[in-house]
Amino acid sequence: MAEKDLQLFLQKVAQLNELVDSLNEIDGRREKLSQCCTHEEVVLLAKHWGFDIGRRWGEK
């Protein structure tokens, strides 16, 4: 894994950790996330909440 890809991976993990924390801190988020049926729905909802979790570490 190139350093650039490693940095992208670590950024995504950090975003995912913040998203998980927000599920416990902000009422209704856990329920809204559980209503998603596809990966794309999760990514769009997370983006709406300010998280960037859509790009995979090997993608440009």
C-alpha positions as CSV (number, residue, x, y, z in Angstrom):
1,M,0.0,0.0,0.0
2,A,1.5,3.3,-1.0
3,E,1.7,6.1,1.6
4,K,-1.0,8.1,-0.1
5,D,-3.3,5.1,0.0
6,L,-2.5,4.5,3.6
7,Q,-3.4,8.1,4.4
8,L,-6.7,7.8,2.6
9,F,-7.4,4.6,4.5
10,L,-6.6,6.1,7.8
11,Q,-8.8,9.2,7.0
12,K,-11.7,6.9,6.2
13,V,-11.3,4.9,9.4
14,A,-11.3,8.2,11.4
15,Q,-14.4,9.3,9.6
16,L,-16.1,5.9,10.3
17,N,-15.1,6.2,14.0
18,E,-16.6,9.7,14.2
19,L,-19.8,8.5,12.5
20,V,-20.1,5.6,15.0
21,D,-19.6,8.0,17.9
22,S,-22.3,10.3,16.5
23,L,-24.8,7.4,16.5
24,N,-24.7,7.4,20.3
25,E,-24.5,11.1,20.7
26,I,-27.2,12.4,18.3
27,D,-30.8,11.2,18.7
28,G,-32.3,9.5,15.7
29,R,-29.1,8.8,13.8
30,R,-28.9,5.1,14.7
31,E,-32.5,4.6,13.5
32,K,-31.9,6.5,10.3
33,L,-28.8,4.5,9.5
34,S,-30.5,1.2,10.3
35,Q,-33.2,2.1,7.6
36,C,-30.6,2.1,4.9
37,C,-30.8,-0.9,2.5
38,T,-27.7,-0.4,0.4
39,H,-24.1,0.8,0.7
40,E,-24.9,3.8,-1.5
41,E,-27.7,4.9,0.9
42,V,-25.3,4.7,3.8
43,V,-22.7,6.7,2.0
44,L,-25.2,9.4,1.0
45,L,-26.6,9.6,4.5
46,A,-23.2,9.8,6.0
47,K,-22.3,12.6,3.5
48,H,-25.4,14.5,4.5
49,W,-24.1,14.3,8.1
50,G,-20.7,15.6,7.0
51,F,-18.7,12.4,6.8
52,D,-16.7,11.3,3.8
53,I,-16.8,7.5,3.8
54,G,-17.5,6.7,0.2
55,R,-14.1,6.4,-1.4
56,R,-12.1,3.2,-1.1
57,W,-8.4,3.5,-0.5
58,G,-7.4,2.3,-3.9
59,E,-9.8,4.6,-5.8
60,K,-9.0,7.9,-7.4
